[in-house]
Amino acid sequence: MFPLSPGERQGTPQLFEIDENEFALPVFRDLGFNRKTCPNCGSHFWSSNPKQETCGEVPCQGYSFLGNPPTKRAYDIREMRIQFLDYFAERAHTRIKPYPIVARWRNDVYLVGASIYDFQPYVTEGIIPPPANPLVISQPCIRFTDIERVGPTAGRHGTFFEMGGHHAFNRDGQEVYWKDETIRFHHQLLSNVLGVPSDAITYKEHFWSGGGNAGPDLEGIVAGLEISTLVFMKYKTTGNELVPIPIRTVDTGYGIERWSWLSQGSPSGVHAVYAPLLKDTMAMANMTVDDALATAVTHAAGMFYADGKPWRPAAISWLSNQTGLEASSLQETISKLEEVYALIDHTKTLSFLLAEGVVPSNVGEGYLARLIIRRAVRLSRLLGVSDRLPEIVEAQVKFWSGDFRTLREMRTEVLEGLRVEVKKYEETISKGSEAVARIAKELSSRGITRVPLQQLVDLYDSQGLPPEIVKERAEKLGVEVDVPDNFLALVAERQSKHATIEQAQTDSAVDENLAALPATRALYYEDQYQTRFKASVLARPGGKSVVLDQTCFYPQGGGQPGDNGELSFQGGMVNVVDAKKVGGVIVHYLDKPLPDQVELVDGEIDWNRRQSLMRHHTSTHVLIGAARRVLGEHAWQAGAQKDTDTSRLDITHYREITDKEREKMERLVNQVILRNVPVQASWLAREKAEAKYGFRLYQGGAVPGAKIRVVTIQGWDAEACGGTHCERTGELGILKIDKIGRLQDGVERIEFSAGESALRHISSNYDILSKTSKILGTSIDQLPIVAKSIVEERDEFAKELKKLREKTVESRVKRYARRAKTIGPVKLVSEKAPVRKGQDPIDLANRLKELDPYNVTIIFEVSDKVQIVVAAGDEAVKAGVNAAQVVSAVATMIGGRGGGRAHFATGGGPAKDMVDVAMAKAAEIIASQVRIQTPKAERVA
């Protein structure tokens, strides 16, 4: 399964028109193809079939390959992948291994959504050479833009798909091949190799734009199914302008799953790719749908599916006519098929994400992993197989392990990560009622009766609450919720937009005057132990800053602060308080201006500070290596900050780090220190560094440039890093983990110290223990026992306090009930009360409502503003009481708004001096409601 266009790049709508002669190529003349216009969608397309009138793609034309494949033989997905790769390898393309799905080498996207992502921006912009030219690759991709279509389109869309890409990178004087040859390659694979008749193949014109690049493209279509996109990337987009670029890239996307489906003619794309997994999952769910009905459903999805429109009624009506089945039966069948199709897709996607070390969280790729896992949980519940979700995921891991070794190697971590996340989700749902109740109360106090979409998104982002759960809970409290059909795609797209804006702001900050200066010679890279140097002054960009031709001062970056020190000159000295790199120039920030006449300076860094920073930076690399060995391969650096006393390392992990794990990490680090392992730094071409060390290089995030500096700790760790480091691990002396805590869900923060700082922390901790033991009158080794006893006593007191508060609430409810006034058939409890800890007015009102179905409770809670709660029992509502009308009227009197439903409503306002008047008015309204609705009603004893 794969997206609408296997070659589509999450681009923008088509902004640029294609010249009618763009594809007037020899290949089409040779094949007898003519350009036509589809009367349904208006697209221009090429076909050799004189009878063909439409573009050939659903919904303009239905699927004609289901049960009737146009190829000479059927290919499963593995066979089709091999056929694709072999075909191009035989035609002088170098076969490239697939890249990871998590795009850690880029700072603008989280996940690989197309094969071209592997080569952006460095190859496509000509910064580095391609790994081969031309090349061919079958790249696993994950894309969330089509998530709402997954299931309803019967396997045509998926969050996970394999994109077969053959790429050629052309520049002046180095032409590889372009449009004509690309189309010939595609057409010959379809017709000569697979046996698809030439007149059954259609090429539809399109213009692709996205990710900063653009170009005309052709979509390959057979029998109603789009199977490929052939993009000819030759522009860079700036607003609505197209700027030609020096590298013209052949960017093709062959949907390997769709090609396989086409060759099999299966009832759906899911049947074609996941046949055994689909069969087993349907058996778990006690589903039985024969192939004929499944095929009919796929036909209907192709003809009627439309984003954001009510397409199902028309599809069901058509299916009913075709099959003779009742609409209600078909509705249930379609729903279950959509759910099982989506569950199969999602369990594959989450397996690959977890296998690549993604830890579910509320940010970045972790957010996307959480989204897909929680949707899989919900689907499994709808199908009645939630208890077997781990079994389905394990089956996915086993099914694909032969093709993707990482799945096999990470099987344990995949299943453990899933288990932990499912448990968190269950806890989130159980706690969700409280969060929704708070929001409903706050909205009602402002007279808002509908949860805004932004707040719905924020609830999902911050607390992981699915909109369906929010809707269910909020509407019980009188607040309505509208969930848009594309909700998940909306939040996924928002999270997928990475740091491109921040990067653009950083780039634009480069001073034009500084850009004209030569790059500063970085002496700290030539010898990190050099402390003194002589330099010439090149510029004074500010009142208290200076640029030199060379320097030992390390500029802040990669979580390492800039060096401090001094610059001396004849007749004086200034202190360097910071250093920063702007472009290729290092700016030294001073405590006072450097005199204008000074042209030469002697510089000296604060060595003790630099040495401590070096120790802590090298310690960070050693520690991340230990974390990976103790916690698992999913442990990635999520942030770091080095300092002279204490540093911190943030790592991804799906649960809290235990004391035992902390001790093991600390022990491993100190063993590496004792072994005095060499630490080496070297500059390598980006492509060579990635080939040698893999994408673990990018622990600290993506780094720019054709060359990258790689810091290796022999046999332990290798990272792209620009910081200063010790030459051997023995220089660290000792490392002490001082504190571990949860920075955010899915990210653990480790605070540590090294060298003399570690010794000071150890001594300080001992002093604290010693003083505490004296205060408690016990020895240090007995402290845990004494502390446990104190905590147990505190907890016992807390339990007693809770019991007392509950008794107080019960007493208050009874007291209010005794003061109730009879109005016709109902009892009115109207009270003005101050805010009291542990006594929620909503809870009080609901208790009184449950105490007697004839009760109508109105509570005015007064603090700096007034909160109004009205709750009416079932019999009171039958008698005519409407809580929403009461709140709406009295909230206006205190300068606010309110709303809700007949049984329950809330509101509020600022006018505390109007509470007594509002209370009297509420009684009048209730009396009026009862008289109007039941003029002769009498209270039933």
N, C-alpha and C positions, 0 to 999 in steps of 0.2 A: 504494500500500500504506500501511497506517495501523494504529493500535492497535485493540485489542478494542472500545473505545468511543471514537469520534472526539471525543466531548465529555468523556471521562474525564480527570481532572486528577492522575493519579498519587496518588489519594486513598487514604484508609484504608478497611478493610472497613466495610460499612454498620453504623453504630453506633446509628442512631436509626430508630424505626419511623415509617411514614407513616400518617397518619390516613386511614381509609377514605373520608372525604369530601374529601380534599385535592384530588382531580381530578374531583369531581362538578361539572362545569362545563357552561355552556350549549352550548359547542361540541360536547361529546359527546352531549348530548341532541338537538341539531339533526342530528347525523350518524347517530344511531341506534346509538351505541356503548354497550356494557354492560361492567361490571367483572366479571372472571372470575379464577379461580385456576388456575395451571398444575399439573396432577397430577404432573408430573415434577420440576420445580425449586421449586415452591411459590411462585413469583412471582405478583403480582397484575398483571393487564394489561387493556387496553381493546380491544375489537374489535366490529365491526358484523356479523361473520360468525357466524350462529347455529350453524354446524357446527364452528367452531373450538374445540378443546378445550385445546391447549397454547399457550404463550406465543409460538410462532411463530419462535423463534430456535434455531439449532443449539446443542447437539445435540438439543434437545427436538423439533425438526422439521428435516428435511433441507433442502438447497438445492433450490428448485424453479425458479430463474431461469436455471440453467446451460443454455445452448442454447435458452432459452425466456424472453427478457426481457419483463417486464410493461409496459414503456414503449412509447410510440408510435414512437419512433425511437432509434437508438443515438447516444451522445455520447462523443467521446473526452474526455480529461481537460481539455483547453483549452476545448472547447465547454461542458463541464459547469460549469467555473469561471465562464465568461462568463454562462451561463444563470442560475447562482445569483446572481451580483452584479447582473445586469440586473433580475432578478425583484424584488429588494429595493430597488434604486435606483428602480424604477418605483412603489414603495410608500413613498415619502418617506424612505428611508434614504440617508444620505450615504456614498458609497463612500470608503473609507480605504485608502491604500497599505499594503502589508504592512510590518511592522517587521522588523528584522534577526532572525536566528535566535539569535545570541548575545545574551543579555539583559544587556547591560552597564549598563543603567539600574537594575538590581536587585541587591541584595546577598544574596539568599536562594536564588537558582537560577542556574545557568550558562546553560542553554539554554531557549528558548521551547518549552514543551510543549503549549500550547493558546493560542487567540486571546485569551483573557481575560488571559493573562500580560502582554499589551501595556498593559493598563490597571490592573494591580495594582502597588502598593497605592493609588496616589495618586488615581485616579479612583474606584475601588470604595469607598474610604473617605471620599470627598467632599472630599479635600484640594485637588484641582484639578478644573476642569470637564473633561468628556470632549471630544475633538476634534470630535465631533458627537453628536447625540442625537435619534433613534436612528442607528446606523451599521451598515455592513456591510463585511466584510473577508474575504479569503481568505489565511490566514496559514500560511506554511510552518513546520512544526514538526519537532523532532527529540526523540525520547523513547527511552530505553534500557531501560525497564522490561519491554518485550515482546521483547527481543532474542532470547531462546531460542525464541520462537514464530515468529520470522521465517524463512520457508522451510517449516517443517512445516505451517503453516496455509494454504499455497498463495496467499499474497497478501492474506489477511485482516488480517494484522499487518505492520507495518514500522517500522523506526526513523525513517524519513522519511515525512511525510504532510502534506497540505494540509488545514487545518481552516477550513471556511467558517463564519464566525460572524456572526450579526446580533445586536447588543447594544442594550439599552435600559437607561438608568440612571434609576430612579424614586426620588423622595423626596417627602415631604409637600408638597403644593401644586404639584408638578411631575411629575404622572403621565404617563408616555409610553404604555406598554402592559405587560401582565403575562401571566398564564398563558393565558387564553382566546385572546387575539389571537395569541400565539406559536404555539399549536397550530394555529390557523386558517391562519396563514402557511405553516407546514410542510405541512399537509394539502393546501392548495390548490396548492402547488408540485408535490407528488407527483401529485395526482389531476387537477386542471384543466389544468396545463401539460404534465406529462410523460405523463399518461394512465394512471397506475396505478389500477386499480379500488379504490374506497374500502374494500371489504370485504377487500382483500388487505393492508391497512395495519394494523399492530398497534402499540399504545403500551404499553410495559412500565414499571411503576412501580419507582422506585429512589430511594435517598437518597444524594446525593453529599456527601462531606466530604473536604477536603484544602486545604493551603495556608493554614489558618487560617479558611477560610470554609466554609459548608455550606448546603444547601437541597435540597428535593425535586426530583426530575427524572423525565422520561419518556424512554425509549429508543425511537426509531422503528425498526420492523422491517418488512421486506418480504421475503417468499419465503425465510425462513430467515436473512437477512442483516441485522444491525443496521447502520443507515446514519447515524443521528443521535442526539444526546443533547440534550435541552432542559432545562437546569438553571435553577432559580429560586432564585438565591442571595439569601438574606435573613437569614442568621445568621453570627455569629462564634463559633468554637468555643473553649472554654476547658475543657480536660480533656474530660469527658463532658457538659459543659453547653453549651446553645445560647443565645446572647445575641443578640437582634434588633439589626440595624444600620440606620442611617438610610437608607442607599442600598440599594435592592432592585434587583438586577441580573439582567436576562435574559441568561443566558450559554449560548448555543447552540453546538453543535459538529456541523457537517455534514461527514461524511467525503467530501470531493470525489472521492477515488479510488474509494470504495465506490459512490457514486452512479453514477459512470461505469461501473464494473464491472456494476452492476445493469442499466444500460440496454443493455449489450452482450451480457450473458449469456456472456461469454468463458470458456474452460476454467479460467482462474484469474485472480486479481486482477492478477498480473504480466502476463499476456497483454493485459489490458485497458489497462494504463497504459504498459507498456514494449515493446509488440509488436516494433518493429524492433530494439531493443537486445537483447531476449530471443532473437530469431531469430539475430542475428549471434553472440552469445555462445555459444549452443548449437552453432552451426556450428564455432566455434573449438575447442569441447570434443568435437567429433565425436559429438554427441548427436542422436538422432532419436527423438522421442516424439510420436506422432500426437495430434490434438486429443481424440479419443475416450478414449484412455487418460489423458491429462492431466486431462480432465473427471472421469473416474472417481476419480482420485487426490484431486481436490479434494472430491468428494462424501465420500470416506472420511475425509479430514481434518476435514470439518465434523461428521461423525457420531461419530468416535472420538477425536479429539485431546483430551488432558487433561493439564494441567500436572503435571509430576512423577510421572506414572504410566506404566507400560509399555503404551501404547496401540497401538503399531505391529503387534504380532502379530494383534490383532483386526481391524485395518484391512486387513492383508495377506490374512488369511483371507477377509474379505468381498470384497476385490478379486479374489481368485483364483476365487471362485464366480461373480462377475459377468463376468469377462473370459476365464476358462478358462486363464489363464497360470499358470505355476508360481510358488510362493512365492519361490524364490531369485531368479528373474528380476524379480519385482515389487519385492523388497527393494532390488535394485540400482537399478531405475528410480526408486523413491521417493527413495532417497538422493541420486541425481544431480539430480533435480528440486528437492529441498530446497536443495541446494548452489547451483544456478544461480539459484534464486529469491532466496536470501539474498545472493548476490554482486551481483546487479542492485541490490537495495535498498542494500547497504552502499556500493557505488561512488557512488551518488547522494548518500548522506549525507556521505561523506568529501569529495566535491566541494564541497558547500555549506559544510561546516565550514572547509575550507582557503580557499575563496573569501571567507569573512568574516574572514580573518586569524588563524584559530586555528592555533597552532603546536603540533604534537604534543609532549607532555611527560609528566611523571609527576604533574601536579597540575591541578585545575580542569578547564575545558573542553578543555585540551590533553591531559589524561588520556583523556577520552572520545574525542577524535580519534584518539589512538594506539590505543585499544581497537578502534575500528571499522576502522582501516587494517590492523591486524595480523590481525584476523579475516578481512578481505577477502583478504589475502595467503594465509592458510591455506586458505580456500575455493578460491582460484585454483589452488593447488597440488593440492588434491584433484581438481579438474576438469582438471588438466593444462594450464592456460593462464596460469601464473604469469608467463611472459615477455611476455604480452600484456595484463597488468593495466593498464599506462599507456594502452594503446590503448582499453581498455574505459572507463576514466575520461575520456579525451578525448572519446569518443563521448557520454558522459553530459553533459559540458560543452557540447558542440555541440547536443545534443538539447534541452536546457533553456535555452540562452542567449537564445532568442527571448522567453521569458517572464521570465527573471531576468537583467538586464543585468550584474549583478556577476560572474556566472560568466564571461561573455565578457571582461570587463575584467581578470579575475584568472586567466585561463587559464594563462598562463606560470607564475605563482606556485603554482597548484594542482598542476601537473605537476612542478615542481621540488620542492615540499614533499613530494609523494608519493615521488619518487625518493630523496630524502634519508632519509625515514622507512623505506622498504623496505630501504635499505642498512643502516640502524641495526638493523633487525630481524634481518637476516641475521647481522650481527656479534654481536647478542645471543644468537642461537641457537648460533653457533659457540663463544661463550665460556660458554654455559650449563652445559656439562658440568662445568666447574671449580666453579662456584657450587653446583650440585647435589651434587657430590662432597664439598665441604666440609660441607654441611648433613647429608648422609647419614652422614658420619664423626662429626659432632658428636652427631647423634641416636643413632647406634649406641653411642657411648661411654657414653650414659646409659641404654642398654637399651631405647630406643624404636624400634619397628619400623615405624611408620607416620607419614608426614608429616602434622602437624596442619593442619586447614583454614586456620587463621589464618596459618600459615607459607606455605601455598600462595598465599594472597591477598597476603601481604607480598612474596613473590617476584615476583608479577605486578606489584604496585604499584611496587616499588623497582627491579626489573631488567627488567621487561617479559617475563618468562619465562612462556609459555603453560603451563597445567597439563598439557596433553598431552605437552609436551617434558619437564617435570619428572617425570611418571609414567614415561616411557620410560627416562630416564637413571637415576632413583632405584631403580627395580626391578631394574636390572642390578647395583646395589650392595647389594641385599638389603633395601631399605626400600620398603614398599608405599605407594601413593598412591591415594586415592579422590577422584575429581573429581565434585562434585555437578552434576546436570543444569542447575541455574540459576546456575552459577558466574559467568558474565559479567554476568548481571543483578545478582548480588550485589555484585560489585566496582563496577559502574556506579552502583548505588544509593548505595553508600557514598561515592563520590566526588561524586555529585550533591548531597549535603547540604552546603549552603554555610555561610555565616557567621552563620546565624540565631541560634545559641546565643551566639556572641560578642557579637552585637548586643544580644541580650536582657540579657546580663550588663552591658553598657555602660549600657543604659537604666536598669536597676535600681539602678545605682550613683549616680544623681542624688539628692543629699541633699534630704530633704523640706524642711528649713529654707531651703536655697538656692533651691528651686523657688518659694518664696513671695516671693522678692525680685524687684524689677523687673529687666528685662534691662539689662545693662551697655552704655552707649553706647560703641561701638567707634570711637574717634577715628582709629585707624590706617587705617580704611577711608575716612574723610573726607579725610585728608591723611597719606599714608604717610611724608612727610618731617617731620611735626611730632614734636618730640623732648621738649617740656615741656608740662605741663598741671597744672591744679588740680582737685582732686576731693574729694568728701565720703565719709567712711567709712560704709558701710551695714551691714557685718557682719564679725565675726571668727570664721569657722567652725572655726578650730583655733588652737593656741597660736602658730603661726608663719605665719598666713595672714590675708588681708584681702580684702574685696570693696568696690569703690568704685563710685560712680554712673557714672563714665566713666573711660576709660583710653587711653593710647597704647601700652600693653604688649600686643604680639601674643601670644595664647595658642597653645601648641604644637598643630599639626594639619597634615594634608596633607604630612607629612614635613619640616615646618619647625619647628625648636625655638622654644620661647617666648622672649620677650625678657628680657634682664637690665637692671638699672639700679638706681635708688634712689628712695625716698620720703623727703622731708624734711619736718620739722614744727618748730614752735617748741621749740627746746631739744634737737633730736636728728635722727637719720637712721637708716633701716634699708635694707639692700640687698634688692632683688628678685632672687631666684635662679632663678625660673621663673614661668610663668603658664599656667593651663589653663582651658579653657571647660567648665563643667558646666551643661548645659541652656543657658539664655540668659545665664548669669552667668559673669563672668571672675574666677577666684580667683588672687590674687597670693601666691606663696610667698616667705617672708622668711627672712633669716638669723637673726633674733631677733624676739621678739614686739613688736608695736606697742603702745605704752603705752595703757592703757584710756581715758585722758582725751583722747586725740587724736581729733578729729573731722574736721579738714581737713588735707590733705597736698598737697605740691608734688611731682609726679612727673617723673622724667627717665630716658629710656631710654639704654642704651649705644649711641650712634649708630654708631660704627665697626662694632660687631658687627651691628647691624640692617642697615647698608648692605651688608655682605658677604653676609648672608643673602638680601637682596633680589636682589643680583647673581646669586647661585647659584640662586635660585628661578626667576628669569626665564631664566637660562641653561638650566635644565632644559626649559622650554617650547620654547626655540629648538632645543635638541639633539634632542628627540623629533621635531620637524618635519624636521630634517636626516636622522635615522635613517629616517623613513618614505620620504623622497625617495631615499635611497641604497640601503636594504635592501629596500624594498617596502611595500605597504599592510598587510601582515600584522604589521608592527612596532608593537606596542602597549606602553604603559608597564605593567610588571608590579610596579613598586615604585620608590620614590625616597626619598632622605634628604638633606636640605640641611644644610650646616654652614658654618662661617666659613672653613675652610681648604680642605677637599676635600669634594665632594659626590658622590653616586652616583645613577645612573639604571639601573634594570633594565628591559630590553626583551625582548619575545618574538622569537625568531629561531631558525630550524631548524638552523643550523650556526654555527661560530665566525666571528666578524667578522674579515675579513682586514685586513692592514696598509693595503692600498690603500683599502678601504672606510673605515677609521678616518681616514686622511688626507683623504678626500673629505668625510666628515662634519665634520671639524674646519674644513676650508676653507669649507664652506657656512655654518657657524655664524659664523665670523669675517667673512664677507661680509655677513651680516645685521647684525652689530654695526657694521660700517663704514657701512652704509646708514642707521644711526640711525633705525630704524623705530619708529613710535609703539606703545606698549603701553597698552591701555585696559582698564579693568575696569568692568562694569556689571551691575546686578541685573535679571534678566528672569524673567517667568513661565516656569515649567518647560516648559510646552507650546510656548511661543513660542521659547524657546531651542533646543529640540529640532527644531522646524520650520525654524529659521534655520540652525543649524550641524550638525544631524544628531547621531548618537550617538557621534561622535568626541569629543564634549564630555567623555565619561566616561573619559578617559585614566587618571586616578588612581583610578578606581573609582566606584561609585554614590555620589551625594550626596543627602542628605535635603532635604525642604522643598518648599513650593509655588513659592518663588522660588529661583533659583540665581544665584550670582555667576559671570559669564563673563569670563575674561581673554583678550583677543585681541591677537595680534601681527599687525598689518595685512598681509594677503596671505600669511601664513605658518602661523599656528596659532591655534586657539580651543579653550579647555578650561574646564570648570567647576572653579573653584579659589578657595579662601578665603585664599590666602597674600598676602603683601606683595610688590610688584613695583616695578621701576624704571619710569619714565615713558617712556623710550626705550631702545632696545637699545644705543645708543652708550655708555650708562653702564656697560655690562659691561666695557668696555675691551678685554679679550682673553679667549678661552677656550682652555684646553689640556686635551686628553684625556690623562690621566696613565697610565691602565691599563685594559685590557679583559680580562675573564676570564669563564669559564662559571660562573654561579651554580648552575645545575642544568640538566639536559637541557631544551633549548627556551627557556632564559632566559639572556641575556648581561648581564653587569654592566659598566657604563661608569663609571669613576671620573674625575672632571674637576675643574678649578679655574678660577676666573674672577677678573678684575681683578688686584689686587695679589697675591693668592694664586697666580694663574697665573704671574706674573713670578717669584715666589719659587721655585716648582717648576721652572721652566725653568732658573733659575740653579743650583739644587741639582743638577739632572740633569747640567748641564755640569760642575760640580765633581766629580761621581762619575766621569764619563767621563775627565776630566783625570787624576784620581788613578789610575784603572785603567790608563790608557795608560802612566803612569810606572812602575807596578808591572810591567807586561809589557814595558817597554822599547820602546814603539812610539808612533806618533802616533795621535791620535783617529780620523783617517780610515782608518787601517789596522787598527783594533780588530776589525772583523768578520772579516777574513782570519785574524788571529792566533787569535781565539776559535774559529773553525771548525777550525783545525789542532789546537788543544788537545782539542776535543770528539772529533775523529776518532781521536786517540791514545787517549783514554779508552775509546771504543767498542771499539777493537782489543784493549785490555787486558781488557775485559769478555768478549769472545768467547773469549779464551784461558782466562780463569778458568772459563767455562762448560764448555769442553772438559775442563779438569782435573777439575771436579766430576763430569762424566759418567764419566770414567775411574775416579774414586774409587768411584762407585756400582757400576760394572761389576766392579771389583775386589772390592768388598764382597759382591756377589751370588755371585761365584765362590768367595770364602772361605767364605761360609755354606754353599754347596752341598757343598763338600769336607767340611764338618763334619757332614753329614747322617747320621742313624742309621737303619738299616734296621729296620723293624717289619713283619714279614710281607712282603706285596707292596709296601709303600709305604716312602718315605723321609721321615723327619721332620727338618725344619729348625726348630730351636727356639732362639731367640736373645733375649737381653736387651740392649737398646741405649739409649744416651742420645739425646736430640733433637739432630739435626745439620742445619744449614742446607743446603737443597737436596737432602735425602735423606728423602723421604716414606715412612713404613713401608708404606702401602698400595701404593705403586709398587714397593717392594722385594719385597713378598709376591707381587704379580702377576707380576713378572719371574721369580721362582723357580718359580712355578706354570707359567709358559710354558716355562721351561727344561726341565722334565721333567714329563710328565702324571702321574707317580707321586708327585710331590713334595707333601708337606703342610707348609706353612710357618706357623710361629707366631712372631710378633714382639711382644715386650713392650717398648714405648717408654716409658722412665721419665723424667719431669721432676718437676713438683710433684704430678703424679698419674700413673696408669699407663694407657696406651692399648694395647689388644690388637687385633691383626689376625691372622685365620686365613684362609689361602687353600689350597684343595685342587684339584689337577689332575683332569682328567676321569677318568683311570684310578683315581686314589685314591678318587674318589667312587663309582665302580663297585665298588670293593673294600669299600665300606661306610663310608668316612669322611664325617662330617657336620659341617661347620665351625660351623654354628649351634649344635649341641649342645655342641661343645667350648667355644665362647665363653661360652655361657650358664652352664656349670658353673664355669669358672675365673674369670669376672668376679664371680661371687658370693663367691668366696674372697677377692677383694681389695676387697670392700665395694661392688661396683657391679653393673651389669647389662650385658647384651649380646644381640645377635640378628643374624639375617641368613638366609642360605640355605646349602644343602649345599656349594656351591662357595666361598662367600665370606661372612665374617661379621666384625663388629667389636664391641668393647665396651670397658669401662674401669672404673676405680675408684680410690679414694684410697690404699689400703693398699700402699705401696711395699715394706714389709718382708715381704709375703707373696708376692712375685713368684717366688722360687725354689721355694716349695712349689707354687704354681700351675703352674709349668713342669713340674714332676714329675707333677702330677695330669693335665695335658694329655696327656702321653705315655701315661699309663695309660689314659685314655679312648680315645685313638686305637687303642691295642693291643686294647682291649676291642671297639671297633667293628669292627676288621678280623677278629678271631677269631669274633665273632658272625655276621658276614655271610659270611666266606669262611674256614671253619676249616681247609681244606686248601690254601688259596691259596699259591702260590709266586711269587716275583719272576721275571718274564719277562726274560731278558737282552736 
